[in-house]
Amino acid sequence: MRGLYRNGIEQSVPHTVIGRATLSSGNPRSVTVTLTGAAIFTSNTRYTSTVSGANATITNDYRFLATYTSGSSFTIASTANRNQTVGFICVGN
């Protein structure tokens, strides 16, 4: 991957992580994603993620919030109080 910029500055060693996770029970429903090996980012401020519903027909306006704990861990929470699988794409360095 080439040409990843943050605030106009090209980032060194950029990479992308793509995956799926299932939200746990509770309100709000959430899941903690743990990255390992080459998927780990430098810190919690060095990457961003896009999250969406996966493998399901979603008929309501559900929103997902990613909270970045560290370069190797983030939590996804949903406004929908139901079990569902989400897909995520994270990009950074």
C-alpha positions in Angstrom: 0.0 0.0 0.0 1.4 3.4 -0.9 0.4 7.0 -0.5 -1.3 7.0 2.9 -1.4 10.6 4.2 -2.4 12.0 7.5 -2.7 15.8 7.8 -0.8 16.1 4.5 2.2 14.0 5.6 2.9 10.6 4.1 2.9 7.9 6.7 5.5 5.2 7.0 4.6 1.5 7.0 0.9 2.0 6.2 -1.4 -1.1 6.2 -5.0 -2.1 6.1 -6.8 -4.6 8.4 -10.1 -6.1 7.3 -12.2 -8.3 9.5 -15.6 -9.3 11.0 -16.7 -9.5 14.6 -19.9 -10.4 16.4 -21.4 -8.0 18.9 -21.9 -9.4 22.4 -25.0 -9.2 24.6 -25.6 -6.1 26.7 -26.8 -2.6 26.0 -25.2 -1.2 24.0 -24.0 -4.3 22.2 -20.3 -4.3 21.7 -17.2 -6.3 20.9 -13.5 -5.7 21.5 -11.3 -6.5 18.6 -7.7 -7.5 19.3 -5.1 -7.1 16.6 -2.0 -9.3 16.5 1.3 -9.5 14.6 1.6 -7.3 11.5 -2.0 -6.1 12.0 -1.0 -4.0 15.0 -0.8 -0.2 14.5 1.7 2.2 16.1 -0.8 3.7 18.6 -4.5 4.3 19.1 -4.2 7.7 17.3 -2.5 6.3 14.2 -5.4 4.5 12.6 -9.1 4.8 11.8 -11.8 2.3 11.1 -15.0 2.1 9.1 -17.7 -0.3 10.5 -20.8 -1.6 8.9 -23.3 -4.4 9.2 -22.2 -7.7 7.6 -24.1 -10.7 6.3 -27.4 -9.3 7.3 -30.2 -7.2 6.0 -30.4 -4.1 8.2 -33.7 -2.3 7.8 -33.1 0.4 10.5 -30.6 3.2 10.8 -28.0 1.5 13.1 -24.8 3.4 13.9 -21.5 2.0 15.1 -18.9 3.6 17.2 -15.2 2.6 17.3 -13.3 3.4 20.4 -9.5 3.0 20.0 -7.9 1.6 23.2 -4.4 1.0 21.7 -2.7 0.2 18.5 -3.7 -3.5 19.1 -7.2 -3.1 20.4 -10.4 -1.2 19.7 -14.1 -1.6 20.7 -17.1 -1.5 18.4 -20.4 -0.5 19.9 -23.9 -0.4 18.2 -27.0 1.6 18.7 -29.0 -1.5 17.9 -29.8 -3.7 20.9 -29.5 -7.0 18.9 -27.0 -9.7 18.0 -25.3 -8.9 14.7 -22.1 -9.4 12.9 -20.2 -6.3 11.7 -17.4 -5.9 9.2 -14.6 -3.4 9.7 -11.8 -1.9 7.7 -9.0 -0.1 9.5 -6.2 1.9 7.8 -3.2 3.5 9.4 0.4 2.9 10.4 
